[in-house]
């Protein structure tokens, strides 16, 4: 099992501008995201259910690069690029998930 950390971005994009947003994502944003040090793969999902209708998942090379990647000038540029879409987006969330380590075993006596 690959337990590399991921950056998950979700949003509900106004369906009226979704085609334009998708073009921008493929032509501009995705290219900029791959400039972020430590990002080495990307996946996206489109959903027609209520709530977020757009999700992108970016794979970090390993846990040691997360802080550097998020603090990089390339990440700042990617966030700034996204600002033009904020008037057309709702339910925006950005989350980082890393693998969980097993907890030490404890005995619980009743």
LINHU-V892127 format. One record per backbone hydrogen bond with DSSP energy under -1.0 kcal/mol. NH is the residue of the N-H (numbers start at 1). CO is the residue of the C=O. If there is no record, write none. Layout:
nh=NH co=CO
nh=NH co=CO
This chain:
nh=6 co=97
nh=7 co=58
nh=8 co=95
nh=9 co=56
nh=10 co=93
nh=11 co=54
nh=12 co=90
nh=14 co=88
nh=17 co=14
nh=21 co=17
nh=22 co=18
nh=23 co=19
nh=24 co=20
nh=25 co=21
nh=26 co=22
nh=27 co=23
nh=28 co=24
nh=29 co=24
nh=30 co=25
nh=32 co=28
nh=33 co=29
nh=34 co=30
nh=35 co=32
nh=36 co=33
nh=39 co=36
nh=40 co=59
nh=43 co=57
nh=45 co=55
nh=47 co=53
nh=53 co=11
nh=54 co=11
nh=55 co=45
nh=56 co=9
nh=57 co=43
nh=58 co=7
nh=59 co=41
nh=60 co=5
nh=61 co=38
nh=65 co=62
nh=66 co=63
nh=69 co=65
nh=70 co=66
nh=71 co=67
nh=76 co=72
nh=77 co=73
nh=78 co=74
nh=79 co=75
nh=80 co=76
nh=81 co=77
nh=82 co=78
nh=85 co=82
nh=86 co=83
nh=88 co=85
nh=89 co=86
nh=90 co=12
nh=93 co=10
nh=95 co=8
nh=97 co=6
